[in-house]
């Protein structure tokens, strides 16, 4: 591996760019996973209304 400063700076900048790209993709994937989980939960409650009443009662305890 070359040890001259210019190459090491290039490797450092490249590593930062790659890390930024990886984390931006991971952030988007996590966001999509959260939206899918919320959609799946809504579909579950729509398909099984007997589970909705206790959740509404629990929420109403705190909201009045």
C-alpha positions in Angstrom: 0.0 0.0 0.0 1.4 3.4 -0.9 2.3 5.6 2.0 2.6 9.0 0.3 0.3 11.7 1.8 -1.7 12.4 -1.4 -2.6 8.7 -1.8 -3.6 8.4 1.9 -5.7 11.6 1.6 -7.4 10.1 -1.4 -8.1 6.9 0.5 -9.5 8.9 3.4 -11.8 11.0 1.2 -12.9 7.8 -0.7 -13.7 6.1 2.6 -15.7 9.1 3.8 -17.7 9.2 0.5 -18.3 5.4 0.6 -19.4 5.6 4.3 -21.8 8.5 3.5 -23.3 6.5 0.6 -23.7 3.4 2.8 -25.3 5.3 5.6 -27.7 7.2 3.3 -28.8 3.9 1.8 -29.2 2.3 5.2 -31.2 5.3 6.4 -33.6 5.0 3.4 -34.0 1.2 3.9 -34.8 1.7 7.6 -37.4 4.4 6.7 -39.0 2.0 4.2 -39.0 -0.8 6.8 -40.7 1.5 9.3 -43.4 2.5 6.7 -43.9 -1.2 5.8 -44.3 -2.1 9.5 -46.8 0.6 10.1 -48.8 -0.5 6.9 -48.7 -4.2 8.1 -49.9 -3.2 11.5 -52.8 -1.1 10.0 -53.7 -4.0 7.7 -53.6 -6.4 10.7 -55.9 -4.2 12.7 -58.2 -3.7 9.7 -58.4 -7.5 9.2 -58.8 -8.3 12.9 -61.0 -5.6 14.5 -61.2 -7.5 17.8 -57.7 -6.3 18.5 -58.4 -2.7 17.8 -60.8 -2.0 20.7 -58.2 -2.7 23.5 -55.7 -0.5 21.7 -58.2 2.3 21.4 -59.1 1.9 25.1 -55.4 2.1 26.0 -54.9 5.2 24.0 -58.0 6.9 25.5 -56.6 6.4 29.0 -53.9 8.9 28.2 -55.8 11.2 25.9 -59.0 11.5 27.8 
